[in-house]
Amino acid sequence: MTLVVGWATPDIGFLVADTLLSFPFELKGHVGPVNGRFHTLKIQVLNPSVAVAFAGDTAVSCRLIRALHTRITADPTIDPCAQLYHLIQ
């Protein structure tokens, strides 16, 4: 389960998320670095206006976030939500 909460005002934004990665099956012999568990940042801040949170397949999520970052860096005027939707399709 992933928890992500975001709130923004004209002055500041707050983002909170858990970091624990869950696997659909036990990874025998894989011991994570934090109390034996695996963790990662589930919110990625791409620029001062765009942050993306993810749940699910970490490899797919990171690939999509990297592609979105490349696109919004090349053209900051594009709609990041529409681009992310397009990338997922």
ZATI-198879 format. One record per residue: y, x, z of N, C-alpha, C in turn; residue in one letter; chain; residue number from 1. Coordinates in steps of 0.1 Angstrom, whole numbers. Last residue first. Example, Ala and Ser with C-alpha at 12.3 -4.5 7.8 and 13.67 -1.06 7.14 Angstrom:
2
    n_c2    n_c1    n_c3   ca_c2   ca_c1   ca_c3    c_c2    c_c1    c_c3   drenmar   mivex   filo
     -22     128      71     -11     137      71       0     129      79         S       A      2
     -57     132      78     -45     123      78     -33     132      78         A       A      1
END
This chain:
89
    n_c2    n_c1    n_c3   ca_c2   ca_c1   ca_c3    c_c2    c_c1    c_c3   drenmar   mivex   filo
      55       0    -217      49      -7    -228      41       3    -237         Q       A     89
      69      19    -203      56      14    -197      48       7    -208         I       A     88
      91      24    -219      82      35    -217      68      29    -211         L       A     87
     104      -1    -216     100       4    -230      89      14    -228         H       A     86
     111       0    -189     102     -11    -194      96      -7    -208         Y       A     85
     128      22    -190     116      22    -182     106      12    -186         L       A     84
     149      11    -205     141      23    -210     128      24    -203         Q       A     83
     158     -10    -189     152     -13    -203     144      -1    -208         A       A     82
     167       6    -168     157      -5    -166     150      -8    -179         C       A     81
     187      22    -179     175      28    -174     164      18    -172         P       A     80
     205      18    -208     200      10    -196     187      16    -191         D       A     79
     226      46    -217     215      37    -219     211      30    -206         I       A     78
     245      65    -212     250      51    -213     238      41    -215         T       A     77
     235      91    -211     238      84    -198     242      70    -200         P       A     76
     213     106    -229     223      95    -232     225      87    -219         D       A     75
     199     127    -217     204     128    -231     214     118    -234         A       A     74
     193     116    -193     201     128    -193     207     130    -207         T       A     73
     177      95    -200     190      92    -194     199     104    -193         I       A     72
     154     109    -210     162      99    -219     176      97    -213         R       A     71
     145     124    -189     149     130    -201     158     121    -210         T       A     70
     139     103    -171     149     113    -167     154     120    -180         H       A     69
     118      91    -184     130      84    -182     142      93    -179         L       A     68
      99     112    -183     104     107    -196     117      99    -195         A       A     67
      95     113    -155     100     125    -162     106     121    -176         R       A     66
      85      87    -151      98      91    -144     104     103    -152         I       A     65
      61      89    -165      71      79    -169      85      83    -163         L       A     64
      48     109    -150      50     111    -165      61     101    -169         R       A     63
      46      98    -125      54     110    -127      57     112    -141         C       A     62
      29      76    -131      42      74    -126      51      86    -128         S       A     61
       5      89    -138      12      81    -148      27      78    -143         V       A     60
       0     102    -114       1     110    -126       9     102    -136         A       A     59
      -3      81     -95       8      91     -93      10      98    -106         T       A     58
      -8      48     -98     -13      60    -103      -2      71    -103         D       A     57
      10      31     -72      -1      32     -82      -4      46     -86         G       A     56
      46      30     -73      33      28     -66      22      28     -76         A       A     55
      79      44     -71      67      40     -78      56      37     -68         F       A     54
     114      42     -79     103      43     -69      90      39     -76         A       A     53
     143      59     -90     131      51     -94     120      53     -83         V       A     52
     178      57     -93     166      62     -85     154      53     -89         A       A     51
     210      63    -106     196      59    -109     186      65    -100         V       A     50
     234      75    -101     234      60    -103     220      55    -104         S       A     49
     232     103     -99     239      95     -88     238      80     -89         P       A     48
     198     106    -110     212     109    -111     219     101    -100         N       A     47
     172     103     -99     174     109    -112     188     113    -115         L       A     46
     153     104     -72     167     102     -76     169     110     -89         V       A     45
     123      88     -66     129     100     -73     143      96     -77         Q       A     44
     102      79     -41     115      76     -47     120      89     -53         I       A     43
      80      90     -30      78      79     -39      90      73     -44         K       A     42
      69     122     -24      81     113     -24      79     102     -34         L       A     41
      36     123      -9      45     127     -20      58     117     -18         T       A     40
       6     134       8      19     127       7      27     131      -4         H       A     39
     -27     133      20     -18     137       9      -6     128       9         F       A     38
     -40     145      52     -37     135      42     -27     140      32         R       A     37
     -42     163      73     -54     161      64     -52     150      54         G       A     36
     -16     166      82     -27     159      91     -39     155      83         N       A     35
      -8     175      52      -2     168      63     -12     160      71         V       A     34
     -24     184      30     -16     194      39      -9     188      51         P       A     33
     -57     170      27     -43     171      24     -36     180      34         G       A     32
     -87     180      15     -80     178      27     -65     180      24         V       A     31
    -115     172      -2    -100     173      -4     -93     170       9         H       A     30
    -141     166       4    -137     180       3    -122     182       0         G       A     29
    -140     136     -14    -148     145      -5    -143     159      -7         K       A     28
    -120     112     -14    -120     124     -22    -127     135     -13         L       A     27
    -130      78     -16    -128      90      -8    -129     102     -17         E       A     26
    -110      57     -37    -123      62     -32    -120      74     -24         F       A     25
     -84      50     -43     -94      39     -43    -108      44     -39         P       A     24
     -60      65     -21     -70      67     -32     -80      55     -32         F       A     23
     -26      68     -13     -39      62     -10     -48      63     -23         S       A     22
      -2      88       1      -9      85     -11     -23      79      -7         L       A     21
      27      83      20      13      84      20       6      80       7         L       A     20
      54      77      22      50      89      14      35      90      13         T       A     19
      76      49      21      66      57      27      62      68      18         D       A     18
     112      48      18      98      45      13      88      53      21         A       A     17
     145      37      13     135      41      23     121      38      17         V       A     16
     178      42       6     165      40       0     155      45      11         L       A     15
     211      30       3     201      35      12     187      32       5         F       A     14
     244      39      -8     231      33     -10     221      39       0         G       A     13
     279      31      -4     268      39      -1     255      32      -5         I       A     12
     301      15     -13     303      28      -7     291      37      -6         D       A     11
     292     -10     -22     301      -2     -30     303      12     -25         P       A     10
     258      -8     -12     271     -13     -10     280      -6     -20         T       A      9
     223     -13     -14     235      -6     -19     247     -15     -16         A       A      8
     190      -7      -6     201     -15      -3     213      -7      -7         W       A      7
     154      -8      -8     167      -3     -12     178     -12      -9         G       A      6
     122       1       1     133      -8       4     145      -1       0         V       A      5
      87       2      -3     100       7      -8     111      -3      -5         V       A      4
      55      10       5      67       3      10      79      10       4         L       A      3
      22       5      -8      35      12      -8      46       4      -3         T       A      2
     -12       8       0       0       0       0      12       9       0         M       A      1
END
